[in-house]
Amino acid sequence: MLEKHLELRDRTKRLALRVIKLCDSLPKTDTTRTIRQQLLRSGTSVAANYRAVGRARSQAEFIAKMGVVVE
């Protein structure tokens, strides 16, 4: 189980880094600014929320936090 947790943690971190790189490569126009900001928030929140899952103090808290990640 620990191995799967570590794999998911690493995958979500890599996703966040790829999203950041993608956003940096988008043109810096007024049109793409809003899209870039939203993409950054949504793409990096997966990793941040999954890290919070790893710190759950109970099974109920784990399930609740995992629900946030899935959303």
Biopython code that builds the backbone (N, CA, C, O; Angstrom):
import numpy as np
from Bio.PDB.StructureBuilder import StructureBuilder

atoms = [
    (1, "MET", "N", (0.825, -1.200, 0.000)),
    (1, "MET", "CA", (0.000, 0.000, 0.000)),
    (1, "MET", "C", (0.867, 1.260, 0.000)),
    (1, "MET", "O", (0.552, 2.246, -0.666)),
    (2, "LEU", "N", (1.953, 1.210, 0.751)),
    (2, "LEU", "CA", (2.852, 2.367, 0.808)),
    (2, "LEU", "C", (3.443, 2.658, -0.565)),
    (2, "LEU", "O", (3.618, 3.815, -0.947)),
    (3, "GLU", "N", (3.747, 1.598, -1.298)),
    (3, "GLU", "CA", (4.328, 1.776, -2.632)),
    (3, "GLU", "C", (3.361, 2.521, -3.559)),
    (3, "GLU", "O", (3.776, 3.389, -4.327)),
    (4, "LYS", "N", (2.071, 2.175, -3.483)),
    (4, "LYS", "CA", (1.076, 2.854, -4.316)),
    (4, "LYS", "C", (0.935, 4.315, -3.906)),
    (4, "LYS", "O", (0.787, 5.198, -4.750)),
    (5, "HIS", "N", (0.983, 4.556, -2.598)),
    (5, "HIS", "CA", (0.893, 5.939, -2.111)),
    (5, "HIS", "C", (2.056, 6.768, -2.643)),
    (5, "HIS", "O", (1.861, 7.885, -3.122)),
    (6, "LEU", "N", (3.256, 6.224, -2.558)),
    (6, "LEU", "CA", (4.434, 6.955, -3.030)),
    (6, "LEU", "C", (4.376, 7.179, -4.538)),
    (6, "LEU", "O", (4.765, 8.237, -5.032)),
    (7, "GLU", "N", (3.889, 6.173, -5.264)),
    (7, "GLU", "CA", (3.770, 6.318, -6.719)),
    (7, "GLU", "C", (2.772, 7.425, -7.075)),
    (7, "GLU", "O", (3.046, 8.256, -7.941)),
    (8, "LEU", "N", (1.625, 7.435, -6.411)),
    (8, "LEU", "CA", (0.629, 8.471, -6.684)),
    (8, "LEU", "C", (1.141, 9.847, -6.295)),
    (8, "LEU", "O", (0.897, 10.829, -6.997)),
    (9, "ARG", "N", (1.847, 9.918, -5.182)),
    (9, "ARG", "CA", (2.421, 11.195, -4.755)),
    (9, "ARG", "C", (3.372, 11.728, -5.814)),
    (9, "ARG", "O", (3.336, 12.911, -6.153)),
    (10, "ASP", "N", (4.220, 10.856, -6.332)),
    (10, "ASP", "CA", (5.182, 11.270, -7.356)),
    (10, "ASP", "C", (4.488, 11.638, -8.667)),
    (10, "ASP", "O", (4.878, 12.598, -9.332)),
    (11, "ARG", "N", (3.463, 10.877, -9.035)),
    (11, "ARG", "CA", (2.737, 11.168, -10.280)),
    (11, "ARG", "C", (2.014, 12.505, -10.201)),
    (11, "ARG", "O", (2.019, 13.270, -11.165)),
    (12, "THR", "N", (1.393, 12.793, -9.060)),
    (12, "THR", "CA", (0.683, 14.069, -8.941)),
    (12, "THR", "C", (1.671, 15.236, -8.931)),
    (12, "THR", "O", (1.367, 16.314, -9.442)),
    (13, "LYS", "N", (2.837, 15.023, -8.357)),
    (13, "LYS", "CA", (3.862, 16.077, -8.372)),
    (13, "LYS", "C", (4.356, 16.311, -9.796)),
    (13, "LYS", "O", (4.521, 17.456, -10.218)),
    (14, "ARG", "N", (4.592, 15.232, -10.534)),
    (14, "ARG", "CA", (5.035, 15.379, -11.934)),
    (14, "ARG", "C", (3.972, 16.085, -12.768)),
    (14, "ARG", "O", (4.292, 16.907, -13.626)),
    (15, "LEU", "N", (2.701, 15.760, -12.510)),
    (15, "LEU", "CA", (1.614, 16.433, -13.219)),
    (15, "LEU", "C", (1.656, 17.931, -12.944)),
    (15, "LEU", "O", (1.558, 18.737, -13.869)),
    (16, "ALA", "N", (1.801, 18.300, -11.687)),
    (16, "ALA", "CA", (1.852, 19.719, -11.324)),
    (16, "ALA", "C", (3.012, 20.412, -12.037)),
    (16, "ALA", "O", (2.850, 21.517, -12.554)),
    (17, "LEU", "N", (4.160, 19.780, -12.068)),
    (17, "LEU", "CA", (5.321, 20.375, -12.732)),
    (17, "LEU", "C", (5.108, 20.514, -14.234)),
    (17, "LEU", "O", (5.533, 21.499, -14.837)),
    (18, "ARG", "N", (4.450, 19.528, -14.837)),
    (18, "ARG", "CA", (4.159, 19.607, -16.276)),
    (18, "ARG", "C", (3.152, 20.710, -16.580)),
    (18, "ARG", "O", (3.265, 21.400, -17.593)),
    (19, "VAL", "N", (2.168, 20.874, -15.699)),
    (19, "VAL", "CA", (1.176, 21.940, -15.882)),
    (19, "VAL", "C", (1.856, 23.301, -15.785)),
    (19, "VAL", "O", (1.564, 24.201, -16.572)),
    (20, "ILE", "N", (2.759, 23.453, -14.825)),
    (20, "ILE", "CA", (3.485, 24.716, -14.667)),
    (20, "ILE", "C", (4.291, 25.010, -15.936)),
    (20, "ILE", "O", (4.293, 26.134, -16.438)),
    (21, "LYS", "N", (4.969, 23.987, -16.439)),
    (21, "LYS", "CA", (5.770, 24.161, -17.655)),
    (21, "LYS", "C", (4.875, 24.539, -18.838)),
    (21, "LYS", "O", (5.231, 25.408, -19.635)),
    (22, "LEU", "N", (3.717, 23.888, -18.953)),
    (22, "LEU", "CA", (2.778, 24.213, -20.024)),
    (22, "LEU", "C", (2.313, 25.655, -19.911)),
    (22, "LEU", "O", (2.291, 26.378, -20.906)),
    (23, "CYS", "N", (1.944, 26.077, -18.719)),
    (23, "CYS", "CA", (1.455, 27.444, -18.521)),
    (23, "CYS", "C", (2.531, 28.472, -18.846)),
    (23, "CYS", "O", (2.235, 29.539, -19.382)),
    (24, "ASP", "N", (3.770, 28.151, -18.523)),
    (24, "ASP", "CA", (4.870, 29.055, -18.855)),
    (24, "ASP", "C", (5.062, 29.190, -20.361)),
    (24, "ASP", "O", (5.538, 30.217, -20.845)),
    (25, "SER", "N", (4.689, 28.144, -21.099)),
    (25, "SER", "CA", (4.899, 28.183, -22.546)),
    (25, "SER", "C", (3.753, 28.866, -23.295)),
    (25, "SER", "O", (3.892, 29.165, -24.481)),
    (26, "LEU", "N", (2.631, 29.116, -22.632)),
    (26, "LEU", "CA", (1.511, 29.778, -23.294)),
    (26, "LEU", "C", (1.840, 31.240, -23.564)),
    (26, "LEU", "O", (2.596, 31.856, -22.814)),
    (27, "PRO", "N", (1.279, 31.794, -24.624)),
    (27, "PRO", "CA", (1.535, 33.206, -24.926)),
    (27, "PRO", "C", (1.028, 34.100, -23.787)),
    (27, "PRO", "O", (0.024, 33.792, -23.145)),
    (28, "LYS", "N", (1.716, 35.177, -23.555)),
    (28, "LYS", "CA", (1.355, 36.101, -22.476)),
    (28, "LYS", "C", (0.403, 37.166, -23.017)),
    (28, "LYS", "O", (0.789, 38.317, -23.223)),
    (29, "THR", "N", (-0.840, 36.765, -23.242)),
    (29, "THR", "CA", (-1.843, 37.706, -23.733)),
    (29, "THR", "C", (-2.957, 37.834, -22.703)),
    (29, "THR", "O", (-3.048, 37.035, -21.771)),
    (30, "ASP", "N", (-3.792, 38.831, -22.874)),
    (30, "ASP", "CA", (-4.925, 39.006, -21.966)),
    (30, "ASP", "C", (-5.868, 37.807, -22.028)),
    (30, "ASP", "O", (-6.440, 37.402, -21.017)),
    (31, "THR", "N", (-6.021, 37.255, -23.207)),
    (31, "THR", "CA", (-6.922, 36.119, -23.386)),
    (31, "THR", "C", (-6.437, 34.889, -22.637)),
    (31, "THR", "O", (-7.222, 34.213, -21.972)),
    (32, "THR", "N", (-5.159, 34.600, -22.741)),
    (32, "THR", "CA", (-4.642, 33.386, -22.114)),
    (32, "THR", "C", (-4.347, 33.560, -20.628)),
    (32, "THR", "O", (-4.146, 32.569, -19.926)),
    (33, "ARG", "N", (-4.318, 34.779, -20.139)),
    (33, "ARG", "CA", (-4.013, 35.006, -18.724)),
    (33, "ARG", "C", (-4.999, 34.273, -17.815)),
    (33, "ARG", "O", (-4.590, 33.580, -16.883)),
    (34, "THR", "N", (-6.273, 34.424, -18.081)),
    (34, "THR", "CA", (-7.302, 33.786, -17.259)),
    (34, "THR", "C", (-7.220, 32.268, -17.367)),
    (34, "THR", "O", (-7.334, 31.558, -16.368)),
    (35, "ILE", "N", (-7.025, 31.785, -18.575)),
    (35, "ILE", "CA", (-6.911, 30.335, -18.782)),
    (35, "ILE", "C", (-5.691, 29.800, -18.050)),
    (35, "ILE", "O", (-5.758, 28.759, -17.396)),
    (36, "ARG", "N", (-4.574, 30.513, -18.161)),
    (36, "ARG", "CA", (-3.335, 30.103, -17.498)),
    (36, "ARG", "C", (-3.523, 30.027, -15.985)),
    (36, "ARG", "O", (-3.102, 29.059, -15.353)),
    (37, "GLN", "N", (-4.151, 31.043, -15.409)),
    (37, "GLN", "CA", (-4.349, 31.065, -13.960)),
    (37, "GLN", "C", (-5.228, 29.903, -13.499)),
    (37, "GLN", "O", (-4.922, 29.245, -12.505)),
    (38, "GLN", "N", (-6.313, 29.657, -14.221)),
    (38, "GLN", "CA", (-7.206, 28.562, -13.849)),
    (38, "GLN", "C", (-6.514, 27.213, -14.000)),
    (38, "GLN", "O", (-6.660, 26.338, -13.146)),
    (39, "LEU", "N", (-5.769, 27.046, -15.075)),
    (39, "LEU", "CA", (-5.043, 25.797, -15.303)),
    (39, "LEU", "C", (-4.010, 25.564, -14.213)),
    (39, "LEU", "O", (-3.856, 24.443, -13.729)),
    (40, "LEU", "N", (-3.308, 26.610, -13.829)),
    (40, "LEU", "CA", (-2.335, 26.482, -12.744)),
    (40, "LEU", "C", (-3.000, 26.070, -11.442)),
    (40, "LEU", "O", (-2.514, 25.175, -10.750)),
    (41, "ARG", "N", (-4.107, 26.715, -11.104)),
    (41, "ARG", "CA", (-4.801, 26.380, -9.854)),
    (41, "ARG", "C", (-5.297, 24.941, -9.848)),
    (41, "ARG", "O", (-5.086, 24.207, -8.883)),
    (42, "SER", "N", (-5.953, 24.545, -10.925)),
    (42, "SER", "CA", (-6.530, 23.202, -10.949)),
    (42, "SER", "C", (-5.465, 22.118, -11.104)),
    (42, "SER", "O", (-5.572, 21.053, -10.496)),
    (43, "GLY", "N", (-4.449, 22.381, -11.906)),
    (43, "GLY", "CA", (-3.414, 21.378, -12.151)),
    (43, "GLY", "C", (-2.491, 21.139, -10.981)),
    (43, "GLY", "O", (-1.995, 20.027, -10.797)),
    (44, "THR", "N", (-2.252, 22.162, -10.191)),
    (44, "THR", "CA", (-1.361, 21.998, -9.039)),
    (44, "THR", "C", (-2.104, 21.617, -7.768)),
    (44, "THR", "O", (-1.491, 21.123, -6.822)),
    (45, "SER", "N", (-3.403, 21.836, -7.730)),
    (45, "SER", "CA", (-4.160, 21.507, -6.516)),
    (45, "SER", "C", (-4.263, 20.003, -6.295)),
    (45, "SER", "O", (-4.401, 19.557, -5.156)),
    (46, "VAL", "N", (-4.198, 19.218, -7.362)),
    (46, "VAL", "CA", (-4.263, 17.763, -7.219)),
    (46, "VAL", "C", (-3.121, 17.278, -6.331)),
    (46, "VAL", "O", (-3.342, 16.514, -5.391)),
    (47, "ALA", "N", (-1.912, 17.717, -6.626)),
    (47, "ALA", "CA", (-0.752, 17.296, -5.836)),
    (47, "ALA", "C", (-0.848, 17.807, -4.397)),
    (47, "ALA", "O", (-0.553, 17.072, -3.454)),
    (48, "ALA", "N", (-1.254, 19.047, -4.233)),
    (48, "ALA", "CA", (-1.357, 19.611, -2.885)),
    (48, "ALA", "C", (-2.403, 18.876, -2.063)),
    (48, "ALA", "O", (-2.171, 18.570, -0.894)),
    (49, "ASN", "N", (-3.546, 18.592, -2.663)),
    (49, "ASN", "CA", (-4.594, 17.885, -1.940)),
    (49, "ASN", "C", (-4.207, 16.437, -1.654)),
    (49, "ASN", "O", (-4.552, 15.906, -0.598)),
    (50, "TYR", "N", (-3.502, 15.797, -2.570)),
    (50, "TYR", "CA", (-3.078, 14.419, -2.328)),
    (50, "TYR", "C", (-2.054, 14.361, -1.198)),
    (50, "TYR", "O", (-2.051, 13.414, -0.411)),
    (51, "ARG", "N", (-1.200, 15.350, -1.115)),
    (51, "ARG", "CA", (-0.252, 15.397, 0.013)),
    (51, "ARG", "C", (-1.004, 15.509, 1.326)),
    (51, "ARG", "O", (-0.598, 14.918, 2.326)),
    (52, "ALA", "N", (-2.094, 16.261, 1.334)),
    (52, "ALA", "CA", (-2.899, 16.407, 2.552)),
    (52, "ALA", "C", (-3.541, 15.076, 2.937)),
    (52, "ALA", "O", (-3.727, 14.798, 4.122)),
    (53, "VAL", "N", (-3.877, 14.256, 1.951)),
    (53, "VAL", "CA", (-4.455, 12.939, 2.232)),
    (53, "VAL", "C", (-3.479, 12.106, 3.050)),
    (53, "VAL", "O", (-3.878, 11.396, 3.973)),
    (54, "GLY", "N", (-2.217, 12.195, 2.710)),
    (54, "GLY", "CA", (-1.195, 11.424, 3.425)),
    (54, "GLY", "C", (-1.058, 11.814, 4.883)),
    (54, "GLY", "O", (-0.471, 11.063, 5.663)),
    (55, "ARG", "N", (-1.577, 12.954, 5.269)),
    (55, "ARG", "CA", (-1.493, 13.408, 6.658)),
    (55, "ARG", "C", (-2.793, 13.209, 7.428)),
    (55, "ARG", "O", (-2.959, 13.744, 8.524)),
    (56, "ALA", "N", (-3.707, 12.446, 6.860)),
    (56, "ALA", "CA", (-4.996, 12.211, 7.525)),
    (56, "ALA", "C", (-4.766, 11.509, 8.863)),
    (56, "ALA", "O", (-3.932, 10.611, 8.970)),
    (57, "ARG", "N", (-5.517, 11.931, 9.877)),
    (57, "ARG", "CA", (-5.356, 11.363, 11.215)),
    (57, "ARG", "C", (-6.304, 10.215, 11.491)),
    (57, "ARG", "O", (-6.143, 9.506, 12.485)),
    (58, "SER", "N", (-7.281, 10.019, 10.637)),
    (58, "SER", "CA", (-8.231, 8.928, 10.830)),
    (58, "SER", "C", (-8.705, 8.451, 9.463)),
    (58, "SER", "O", (-8.465, 9.099, 8.444)),
    (59, "GLN", "N", (-9.375, 7.317, 9.460)),
    (59, "GLN", "CA", (-9.890, 6.791, 8.200)),
    (59, "GLN", "C", (-10.969, 7.719, 7.641)),
    (59, "GLN", "O", (-11.048, 7.921, 6.429)),
    (60, "ALA", "N", (-11.797, 8.280, 8.519)),
    (60, "ALA", "CA", (-12.847, 9.197, 8.062)),
    (60, "ALA", "C", (-12.234, 10.443, 7.426)),
    (60, "ALA", "O", (-12.715, 10.916, 6.397)),
    (61, "GLU", "N", (-11.177, 10.975, 8.035)),
    (61, "GLU", "CA", (-10.512, 12.151, 7.471)),
    (61, "GLU", "C", (-9.839, 11.803, 6.139)),
    (61, "GLU", "O", (-9.843, 12.604, 5.205)),
    (62, "PHE", "N", (-9.260, 10.596, 6.063)),
    (62, "PHE", "CA", (-8.641, 10.128, 4.820)),
    (62, "PHE", "C", (-9.674, 10.098, 3.696)),
    (62, "PHE", "O", (-9.416, 10.595, 2.599)),
    (63, "ILE", "N", (-10.828, 9.523, 3.962)),
    (63, "ILE", "CA", (-11.878, 9.418, 2.953)),
    (63, "ILE", "C", (-12.360, 10.803, 2.529)),
    (63, "ILE", "O", (-12.560, 11.056, 1.341)),
    (64, "ALA", "N", (-12.543, 11.693, 3.490)),
    (64, "ALA", "CA", (-13.009, 13.044, 3.170)),
    (64, "ALA", "C", (-11.995, 13.786, 2.308)),
    (64, "ALA", "O", (-12.367, 14.436, 1.330)),
    (65, "LYS", "N", (-10.722, 13.693, 2.665)),
    (65, "LYS", "CA", (-9.683, 14.387, 1.907)),
    (65, "LYS", "C", (-9.515, 13.783, 0.516)),
    (65, "LYS", "O", (-9.270, 14.504, -0.452)),
    (66, "MET", "N", (-9.647, 12.463, 0.416)),
    (66, "MET", "CA", (-9.534, 11.808, -0.879)),
    (66, "MET", "C", (-10.677, 12.254, -1.790)),
    (66, "MET", "O", (-10.497, 12.371, -3.002)),
    (67, "GLY", "N", (-11.841, 12.501, -1.215)),
    (67, "GLY", "CA", (-12.970, 13.011, -1.993)),
    (67, "GLY", "C", (-12.660, 14.355, -2.621)),
    (67, "GLY", "O", (-13.084, 14.637, -3.742)),
    (68, "VAL", "N", (-11.917, 15.189, -1.896)),
    (68, "VAL", "CA", (-11.515, 16.488, -2.433)),
    (68, "VAL", "C", (-10.573, 16.297, -3.610)),
    (68, "VAL", "O", (-10.683, 16.999, -4.615)),
    (69, "VAL", "N", (-9.650, 15.355, -3.492)),
    (69, "VAL", "CA", (-8.700, 15.089, -4.581)),
    (69, "VAL", "C", (-9.445, 14.626, -5.829)),
    (69, "VAL", "O", (-9.136, 15.067, -6.936)),
    (70, "VAL", "N", (-10.414, 13.748, -5.657)),
    (70, "VAL", "CA", (-11.169, 13.209, -6.788)),
    (70, "VAL", "C", (-11.953, 14.308, -7.487)),
    (70, "VAL", "O", (-12.065, 14.311, -8.713)),
    (71, "GLU", "N", (-12.500, 15.248, -6.706)),
    (71, "GLU", "CA", (-13.256, 16.352, -7.308)),
    (71, "GLU", "C", (-12.383, 17.099, -8.253)),
    (71, "GLU", "O", (-12.826, 18.070, -8.867)),
]
sb = StructureBuilder()
sb.init_structure("model")
sb.init_model(0)
sb.init_chain("A")
sb.init_seg("    ")
for serial, (resi, resn, name, xyz) in enumerate(atoms, 1):
    if name == "N":
        sb.init_residue(resn, " ", resi, " ")
    sb.init_atom(name, np.array(xyz, "f"), 0.0, 1.0, " ", f" {name:<3s}", serial, name[0])
structure = sb.get_structure()
